[in-house]
């Protein structure tokens, strides 16, 4: 019998903000972002949170920040991510998301993180959360290991659904019995690809679709530190060993981080004309 899966968007679904926005400070302190660029990124975050994701507005933001990252060294950015991941990620993870991930894994489902953010953030964060598979955007780099300012694969909108279909075929997953969680209407193709779509903290457009189609709606509001949960699990394991769950060590990814992706799945970017094979981690 085919295995089921649970697919989780990242930004404002598993964590309470855009992943790339969370790393503005470390990138600045690492010498990659100037103060001017830092302010520009902060403004873009305000657009994302408060003014909505119009195609014209976000396309302009995406184009400008992709140009900014051109020439950044992969090794330098990788070191910044490795050194700051736990500090940055711990305070912004939703407790409700962690509980759902645990629940699905205990039920035998594959837990998959699907994000338009770069794999250099999403992969180690996925390991940090106990995720089984990751689908994320990939940067194009030159022969010297530096950003070219372009995308090799953009895990956004319909491309998420295509990547999910490829993973399902590769691992014999039953999508009709699977679950998907997202906050954004841009992830509607992903939600439509499974039998159990769930709108989490939905934006206005997704909330409307969810009401019209009868999607389940959930509210995640409780950020929690993983260390706290690990202490709780150790305590519970002394009483109920059968339900204890252990997290593995944080796996650090070794690739580049493009600030242009911080808007992640909210960017209404142009669809790529050339289809690039998806790599599952």
Steps between C-alpha positions, in 0.01 A plus 500: 500500500629848411627720780336834580680828561455838667635802308579818693565847364762680709440876526212591735400134512783328687676822603336833574682710237678476167811282535720734299384801698605325821860489375535870419697568818752215464561590135564860599739406780671256263587790272264401218231764545562872527283716723322630194426148378389405850246783501382400154446143622308628802276704271437194285400307812246772585358469149468128546333522839274801459452616142437173323682313227415672175682353201653830386621603846659169592656445159685831538619406849611156388694636204686759707605262776609225260737751344626582848604139568696457178861417579447390859726209593326174581744406776458832679121488494498135602707586806258779598205259478680226694603733781164669548231248402404389849511853644286639218253214460429397857282798606278498189392135468129435560429243771185394313706423190743285697210311656352435155832381359535258791140385462538423131829317548352287778218413259762374255476792256800657330554857627609731218601866519419683174633855478599763246778601739851377408594143580798631696257615767218252450711180509670562837178641642318188384746281685465727801124438495518124441376525140546199268531674160554854373400672176652848469632757254854465363742773407702511181872528574802544276814288482648695791207421730351849485145605433413590144190693611270243340295200610567140401163389639232716662272302731208738469131469410440234234863386522431378855217281372723364222775416748249331731373289209856394418570407861174305516595302190852434629387380844158353415301751706122508510422869447126447528552395861768759573490840673633845406530812716555859384408859581511645147273486197816469289521145637156407372651257244673318786182491707299375203746215440401314819181359642520696826589868444531718812524880505724616785484866603361562149541829318180668386494335158564151637243550776240574232594190300499286814149617587372439148653152471461384856872475583590445863637820658744508790663777703858464618592752770746347746870527412700256712867420540606151395725468805194546720315229307798267520509541880126425511552189288780373723275553801206325331723213387566411864126436541393398147808369313290383206408853390839666541634658185866592456631765267822439311788744490468810285630429150672799345459559129795619293367732236398856433227715644326752271330793671270525201320192627393641836161573357489129419174366373341846521688624195283493194803449278505403141463130430818348372484404136765234533406219735781404735502156669413515866743360752355350816708513814 
